[in-house]
Each structure stands twice: as C-alpha cells, then as structure tokens.
Amino acid sequence: MLNDYNDLSERRSLSLDDTSSTEESQDDTRLSLEPSNDVIPYIGQKFETHDTAYEFYSKFAKRCGFSIRRHRTEGKDGIGKGLTRRYFVCHRAGNTPVKATSDTKSQRNRKSSRCGCQAYMRISRNIDMGVSEWRVTGFANHHNHELLEPNQVRFLPAYRTISDADKLRIQMFAKSGISVQQMMRLMELEKHVEPGYLPFTEKDVRNLIQSFRKVSQHEEGIDLLRMCKSIKEKEPNFKYDFTLDQNNMLTGIAWSYASSVQSYEIFGDAVVFDTTHRLAAFDLPLGIWVGMNNYGMPCFFGCVLLQEENVQSFTWALKVFLNFMNGKAPRTILTDQNTCLREAISVEMPKTKHALCVWLTMAKFPSWFNSVLGERYNEWKVEFYRLYNLERPDDFEHGWREMVSSFGLHSNRHIANLFTLRTQWALPYLRSHFLVGLTLKTTSKSVNAFIQRFLSAQSRLAHFVEQVAVAVDFRDQMGEQQIMQQNLQNICLKTGTPMEAHAASVLTPFAFSKLQDELVLAAHYASVPMGEGVFLVRHHTKMDGGQKVLWIPHEELLSCNCNSFEFSGILCRHALRVLSTLNFFQIPERYLLIRWRRVNFVPSNLVQGIGSSSNEQAEQVQALQSMVSTLVSEASKSKERLDFASREISVLLSRIKDLSFSDSTNCSNRGC
C-alpha cells in the first residue's frame, strides 16, 4: 500500500491482502489511547457507504489524538466494476520524498510531519443479497509518534473549519480594516469561548482573506455570461442583461425567469428590493426583487449582481428590471436605507412610492441599541412596535417624543435618523399606500429563508444563476403544495351573510381569512348616515371618535378614513358595515381585487396573442376563469366532489391538448 516504508516488514503490515488487527503491529510503535469498545473499529464492522466509514474513523482518531486522510482506492482488475477497496491512514503515514535541489532556486527548509506511521483502517465493498455494504477488513492502531492531547488535536488541519457564517463575518471585518488579531478576539467574545478555542487559527483566517483576493472575477464573469447565454438558448423566455466597464470587465448582471415575469404581471404592485446581501466568495453586492402572491407567499421577480453600490449601478439595475417587466413599475417599492438607491428610484420610478422595509431596518436594532439601552432594550423594542403600528401621524410623533425622553435617547444618532425618515417606514404615514403585507414579520422570515437557499451554496459564480433557479423552482413547488392545502381547507362561514359566502367563493383562503376577520368585527360597529353619502362608523361601546366612510352610489365607490383598502387591498370593517347598512348582498367587484382571487386573469400580452379577435376571446378567457374559480370552490367542499372534478378535468384537459393550435386556426379559416 505505502511506498515510503524503510523495510519489508513495514510494507508487509499494510499489504493488499492483510487482514490484521491491532495485535499485528510492531513492538516499537506507540499504542494510542484506547476509548470505549463500542467506538473502536473492528474487523467485520459494516458501513452503508465509504464516506460513513471515513467519518466514523475520523471521530475515533480525534478522540485518540491524531487525524486521518484517504490514502488509496482500488477497483476490480480489468472489469471496471467501480470502487471495491479503500484505505484510510494516519496523517503521519508515509515519508515525504526528497526533492531535487537546485543551486539557483532556494528551497523551503520545512520539516515534514510524516514519519512512516503504520496506523490505518481498510474497508472493502461487499454485495450481500443485492445490497451493497462496506466492511472493515484491516485495522492497525499503533503509532510510532506521540499522540496529541484533546486540547491540542483540534489544531490539526483536518479539524480546523470555518463555517459559512464565520466566513461572512471575517469578510465583513476585513473590509472594515480590522486586524486578524482583532477579528479572532471579537469572534471569541461573540461565541463565548476562551481565547485560542475557536475551531480555526489566525493562519486559517489569513489564508481565507487571501483566497478572497485571489478570485479572478474577470474569468468568473465571462463564465457567468456564457451560462446565461446557454440558459437563454434553452429557454427563450429567460431574460438577462449586463454592463461592462472601459476595461471590458463585468460591472453588473441581472436576470429573471419566465415564471417570474408572469408573476409580476399580477403581483408586481408592491415589490421588495433587498440589497442587504453579498456573495461572500466574490465580495459582490446582490439585489433580489420579491413580492407576495394571492396566497400570501413570497414570489421571486429577479436578481442583480453589481460591482459597486453607487447611483450609477442602481440606476442601471432599475432600468433593466423595468425592461424585464415590460416597462411596468410597481406602485410601491420597499428597500433598505441606502442614499444611492433612493436617488436612483426617484429618477427611474418617479411615480412609485418608495418606502423603507421595516424588517430590514429592525435587523440592525441589536447593534444600534443593545449596548446603549442595556436591560431596557426589550422594553424599548415593545414601545417601538407600539408606535410603529399606530394609525395617526400626530399620535406617533407625540409618542415618539415621550419615548425619546423616557429612554434618554435625545443624542442618539440612530433615533434621530429614524425620526427624520419616519414618513418612509412608520405605518401611520404609509397606510394610504399599497404594501400588500410585505411589512409583516412572517413575510420577512419566508423571504429570508428563500434567499438563504442560494446564498448557502456559492461554489462558482457561473453556477449562481442555476443555484437561484433551483431555489426558485423549490419555492414554486412548495408554493403549489401550500396552495393545494389552502384550497382543500373547509372554509367555515362565521357570519352566515351572503356577502361572506360570495367572498369565500372568489378570494383565496389567505385573502378571505383577512376579509372574514373584518366582517366579524363589522358586526360590532354602528353606521350612522351623516348626509351626502357620508357615514360615521363607530364601535358600539364608544360615544365619540370613529371613521368616516364616503359612499358614491352611481359609481359604487367606497372610501374610508382608515385607508385599510388602500394599504392591503382588503375592505375594512367600517366599509363593510356601510355595505351591510345599504343592504348589499355581495361585495362590489372592484373591491375583490384580481390579485387576491383564487384564479388570476391571464396577462394581457398573452390574451392578445391568441388571435385577431382578441377582445372577444379575452372575454371568453375571463368567463372561463370565473367558471374555474367556482368549480374549485364547489369541488373543495367534499372529497367526493373533489375526486369527481379531478377525473372529469383530466379527461377534458387531455382532449384540449389533442386539439393543436394549427387545427383550431385552420378550422377558423374554414369557417368551422
């Protein structure tokens, strides 16, 4: 097995036919510390895979005070049946060959750790009853060198690892100019470990930082463009664009998938543009566009990688995104606090409301206020949430002043900055703008979980587009399952009113649950006509206050001071109470938004591509979708109905697929 042993006896002890155990080692070798019997390898021990065997032997070695490495693999001679035997050896096995010296080139005088150690474990593949397994066929645990103590063995290269999260921290520290010694101390404090007890050393950190700088972004950028071109050739509806600098270096690339463009057609009214992430391996800013679909789940719209975070880069990114989405700008865009991005949005999306995504801001609170407030931090956070959810700007500003005084934050620059930007993040100032629900904490968790799926696998920049595609596909599959689960739920009508039954047949379960909550609460309010279509709606226990609802009969227009519909697309309890007063048995169609319905309309550009008589066919598509919506609602009421509908629809779908586009076109031309 090993080629660097000094005599024949050492070579024999690791010959290919050897089935020795620990008793077959030389007398002058050192026996390792023996752990309990149930964790010692033994002849005949079975493993499902060779990787499992390696992990087992590695754990055993760490307990004993050494590390291991893979040494040799074998397959069946001349047959090509694959791997049949593997050897794992002590990290000090073998001897380093003598390098040829050169008078002109200086040699590194570094002593090798290899000393011809004979400790090893051999496993062989065996197929029993058609099941493949690996068995230990050779094991020797005698070493000719000193073994390390538990507090020393962790410094062996095999046991020194830097997690992905630690890599991100190290990269951030490096960019801020912190020394390696300071990095180590900070991470020891963060992890609550004694100095010197991190799972990596200063040398590992220095090597990691150096590897960041060695990445050839130019070559990676070329490969990334090739990958996008390849995807475009396979999927014509895939969209990408890029920009180069004067030296022909890639400075930005953006892309979106066909399904994302279709989703944006309906759900692109409110968008989060998250630019808080970076590709750690390449130190590139990453921007992700996401929204929320009709079932309350995040939907992916696009991605962009930039070389720099400046006004020019963000302006280009926004232009490309709008081009991907056929020039349609969102009604509202939510971002992190970024002056350059704010300037770019004001130019490229002048009619779009720019708000700050509160959960991106709140993620910074621990670093901003934990040390300042100490034990009162949690108390302050509760007060902040209360102020954030208030309805009236006057109440917010009064409460903010009291909060600043109570917690002694008059001179805190973060508090001052938050107050300056209050109209962009605080709900009292945003309730008249459409935010769908993207400010909810549950939404932030779902979006972050999606983003982490492709941030956790950064092997090559060229593969990143595919990694995102896999994550999007996984998100879509999970979404389909959740949609099916929602649709199969038995909807319980709580008020028994015709309005509630009508809404249940039209809206998705997610949207209906929001409306149903308002319908239930509406019963606790009184509606008093004030003249000229104005109603005062007030809780039955209160003698003053309330909300004013405006009703314009000939246009069937409702408007409430609370701005709930403008904020979420769901009618508020006050407006629903007025509809009940006016003896409405169905909610007007305009207040059952398409984006919240069970079946969404086909995007207009697809309808127009059906044929020359697009208006007539568009009406047919809408009528068909209305029937499908009713079908889903009725079928989901029982398993028998659902089974019957599934069988019949499968037959109908097969017949429709057999009717090709060309057949229908020819039939139309013949006057059929």
Secondary structure, 3 states (H helix, E strand, C coil): CCCCCCCHHHHHCCCCCCCCCHHHCCCCCEECCCCCHHHCCCCCCEECCHHHHHHHHHHHHHHHCCCEEEEEEEECCCCCCCEEEEEEEECCCCCCCCCCCCCCCCCCCCCCCCCCCCCEEEEEEEEECCEEEEEEEEEECEECCCCCCHHHHCCCHHHCCCCHHHHHHHHHHHHCCCCHHHHHHHHHHHHCCCCCCCCCCHHHHHHHHHHHHHCCHHHHHHHHHHHHHHHHHHCCCCEEEEEECCCCCEEEEEEECHHHHHHHHHHCCEEEEEEEEEECCCCEEEEEEEEECCCCCEEEEEEEEECCCCHHHHHHHHHHHHHHCCCCCCCEEEECCCHHHHHHHHHHCCCCEEEECHHHHHCCHHHHHHHHHHHHHHHHHHHHHHHHCCCCHHHHHHHHHHHHHHHCCCCCHHHHHHHHCHHHHCHHHHCCCCCCCCCCHHHHHHHHHHHHHHHCCCCCHHHHHHHHHHHHHHHHHHHHHHHHHHHHCCCCCCCCCHHHHHHHHHECHHHHHHHHHHHHHHCCEEEEEEECCEEEEEECCCCCCCEEEEEEHHHCEEEECCCHHHHHCCCCHHHHHHHHHCCCCCCCHHHCCHHHECCCCCCHHHHHCCCCCHHHHHHHHHHHHHHHHHHHHHHCCCHHHHHHHHHHHHHHHHHHHHCCHHHHHHHHHHCC
